[in-house]
Amino acid sequence: MFRRAARAAAVTGLALLPVWGAVPGEAAQTRAPAVAAAPSPSGGPHLAFDWDKVEVGGRVGVGITGMPSGWDVVTVTSPALKRPISLTPKRRGASESTQFPDSKGEDVRGDIAPGTYPVTATSDGRTVVTAQLTVIPEAPASISRFVAGPKGGTLGGGESTPEVTVRPGSEIVVLLADGNPGRNEDALTVKSKAFEGPLTIRTESADDPGCKCDDGSIVYAGHTTLRDDVPAGTYSLKVVSHHGKKTSTTQLVVTGEPVTHHRAWLAGGAVGLALVGAGGFVLHRRRRKSVARA
């Protein structure tokens, strides 16, 4: 994936075009640059990105180098970016701004088509340098695991689908791992005829078993209770991710006697009946004493 490609620190081949200085044909004194145009060792200002290609809706780190002394703020704009970027000197008197990976990155618009977009850096209303940013389609899902198993299990090997079998009415944990999750997608919905209702699995869930063989994927997890009356058989679990673009399925085998859940209710009911009985006995004794005194 391009997200894991080598960082293009110098970003060559981006058609960088320094345009700092007076406009040809005009007197320098009438269109003087906002910042002194002393030549830099790099040959002039350059924009650089942390990736040579970025995905639609992704993030890109931006920096500038080769600025003349005395500059304070450079504003970077592009039709591909959600908002302008303000770049400042890395330190007092520096010719470069804070560079990636120190930069947190800026949001690339999610409603644009893949392609090449112009990027313009300006200072005090004058263009400093331009560049081109290549935007590629959003990478497809990379589902490495979609499993289910008994709550408290490890969701690995023989303790998760499709090897494991579960009883009707039992609690299970469902886990999906995606190496390239959809942007702004922190929760997914899993559906199955074996469930009492749709199950929401989330990132950073307490049900995440923390697999030791983690491959860096984003993990969605959650737990639910199977229907008590679900007949024995094999049931499909389905989840739709990447904002409707990716459908993943797995199977769960249900067999055996249903798990009972009424013991706690019976115990509570017995205690309640005992209290009611004791209350009636006390009230009966109080009434007898009142009659005797009369």
Solvent accessible surface area in square Angstrom, and as a share of the most:
residue,aa,sasa,rsa
1,M,105,0.47
2,F,90,0.37
3,R,94,0.34
4,R,166,0.61
5,A,35,0.27
6,A,93,0.72
7,R,113,0.41
8,A,25,0.20
9,A,71,0.55
10,A,74,0.57
11,V,3,0.02
12,T,120,0.70
13,G,84,0.81
14,L,17,0.09
15,A,72,0.56
16,L,41,0.20
17,L,103,0.51
18,P,56,0.35
19,V,62,0.36
20,W,41,0.14
21,G,15,0.14
22,A,46,0.36
23,V,61,0.35
24,P,128,0.80
25,G,89,0.86
26,E,76,0.34
27,A,45,0.35
28,A,63,0.49
29,Q,150,0.67
30,T,95,0.55
31,R,98,0.36
32,A,61,0.47
33,P,39,0.24
34,A,47,0.37
35,V,10,0.06
36,A,62,0.48
37,A,55,0.43
38,A,53,0.41
39,P,133,0.84
40,S,19,0.12
41,P,150,0.94
42,S,62,0.40
43,G,63,0.61
44,G,12,0.11
45,P,7,0.04
46,H,53,0.23
47,L,0,0.00
48,A,6,0.05
49,F,2,0.01
50,D,14,0.07
51,W,43,0.15
52,D,56,0.29
53,K,69,0.29
54,V,6,0.03
55,E,8,0.04
56,V,16,0.09
57,G,18,0.17
58,G,11,0.10
59,R,121,0.44
60,V,0,0.00
61,G,1,0.01
62,V,4,0.03
63,G,0,0.00
64,I,0,0.00
65,T,44,0.25
66,G,6,0.06
67,M,3,0.01
68,P,7,0.05
69,S,76,0.49
70,G,69,0.66
71,W,11,0.04
72,D,85,0.44
73,V,62,0.36
74,V,0,0.00
75,T,44,0.26
76,V,0,0.00
77,T,57,0.33
78,S,16,0.10
79,P,68,0.43
80,A,0,0.00
81,L,12,0.06
82,K,108,0.46
83,R,121,0.44
84,P,86,0.54
85,I,10,0.05
86,S,81,0.52
87,L,14,0.07
88,T,70,0.41
89,P,36,0.23
90,K,100,0.42
91,R,151,0.55
92,R,242,0.88
93,G,64,0.61
94,A,8,0.07
95,S,45,0.29
96,E,38,0.17
97,S,1,0.01
98,T,58,0.34
99,Q,35,0.16
100,F,21,0.09
101,P,101,0.64
102,D,100,0.52
103,S,34,0.22
104,K,187,0.79
105,G,7,0.07
106,E,45,0.20
107,D,34,0.18
108,V,1,0.00
109,R,81,0.29
110,G,28,0.27
111,D,113,0.59
112,I,22,0.11
113,A,67,0.52
114,P,70,0.44
115,G,31,0.30
116,T,83,0.48
117,Y,40,0.15
118,P,66,0.41
119,V,1,0.00
120,T,38,0.22
121,A,0,0.00
122,T,38,0.22
123,S,3,0.02
124,D,110,0.57
125,G,77,0.74
126,R,44,0.16
127,T,55,0.32
128,V,0,0.00
129,V,0,0.00
130,T,33,0.19
131,A,1,0.01
132,Q,66,0.29
133,L,2,0.01
134,T,37,0.22
135,V,2,0.01
136,I,25,0.13
137,P,86,0.54
138,E,41,0.18
139,A,16,0.12
140,P,109,0.68
141,A,24,0.19
142,S,52,0.34
143,I,48,0.25
144,S,60,0.39
145,R,52,0.19
146,F,21,0.09
147,V,22,0.13
148,A,0,0.00
149,G,0,0.00
150,P,51,0.32
151,K,90,0.38
152,G,80,0.77
153,G,27,0.26
154,T,88,0.51
155,L,13,0.06
156,G,34,0.33
157,G,62,0.60
158,G,55,0.53
159,E,81,0.36
160,S,4,0.03
161,T,8,0.05
162,P,89,0.56
163,E,112,0.50
164,V,22,0.13
165,T,71,0.41
166,V,6,0.03
167,R,114,0.42
168,P,5,0.03
169,G,0,0.00
170,S,20,0.13
171,E,80,0.36
172,I,0,0.00
173,V,10,0.06
174,V,0,0.00
175,L,1,0.01
176,L,0,0.00
177,A,0,0.00
178,D,2,0.01
179,G,19,0.18
180,N,0,0.00
181,P,28,0.18
182,G,5,0.05
183,R,79,0.29
184,N,135,0.69
185,E,22,0.10
186,D,99,0.51
187,A,40,0.31
188,L,8,0.04
189,T,59,0.35
190,V,0,0.00
191,K,117,0.49
192,S,20,0.13
193,K,167,0.71
194,A,0,0.00
195,F,8,0.03
196,E,115,0.52
197,G,31,0.30
198,P,99,0.62
199,L,13,0.06
200,T,59,0.34
201,I,0,0.00
202,R,136,0.50
203,T,32,0.18
204,E,175,0.79
205,S,24,0.16
206,A,111,0.86
207,D,29,0.15
208,D,51,0.26
209,P,54,0.34
210,G,45,0.43
211,C,43,0.26
212,K,203,0.86
213,C,96,0.57
214,D,83,0.43
215,D,82,0.43
216,G,57,0.55
217,S,12,0.08
218,I,73,0.37
219,V,21,0.12
220,Y,2,0.01
221,A,2,0.01
222,G,6,0.05
223,H,82,0.37
224,T,21,0.12
225,T,34,0.20
226,L,0,0.00
227,R,71,0.26
228,D,71,0.37
229,D,106,0.55
230,V,5,0.03
231,P,87,0.55
232,A,75,0.58
233,G,30,0.29
234,T,78,0.46
235,Y,34,0.13
236,S,62,0.40
237,L,0,0.00
238,K,94,0.40
239,V,1,0.01
240,V,66,0.38
241,S,3,0.02
242,H,9,0.04
243,H,109,0.49
244,G,56,0.54
245,K,160,0.68
246,K,74,0.31
247,T,73,0.42
248,S,12,0.08
249,T,84,0.49
250,T,22,0.13
251,Q,102,0.45
252,L,0,0.00
253,V,42,0.24
254,V,1,0.00
255,T,59,0.34
256,G,49,0.47
257,E,131,0.59
258,P,59,0.37
259,V,41,0.23
260,T,74,0.43
261,H,100,0.45
262,H,94,0.42
263,R,184,0.67
264,A,83,0.64
265,W,185,0.65
266,L,92,0.46
267,A,60,0.47
268,G,46,0.44
269,G,31,0.30
270,A,60,0.47
271,V,90,0.52
272,G,30,0.28
273,L,136,0.67
274,A,67,0.52
275,L,122,0.60
276,V,110,0.63
277,G,46,0.44
278,A,54,0.42
279,G,40,0.39
280,G,40,0.38
281,F,123,0.51
282,V,69,0.40
283,L,87,0.43
284,H,103,0.46
285,R,123,0.45
286,R,159,0.58
287,R,153,0.56
288,R,163,0.60
289,K,109,0.46
290,S,70,0.45
291,V,112,0.64
292,A,85,0.66
293,R,207,0.75
294,A,122,0.95
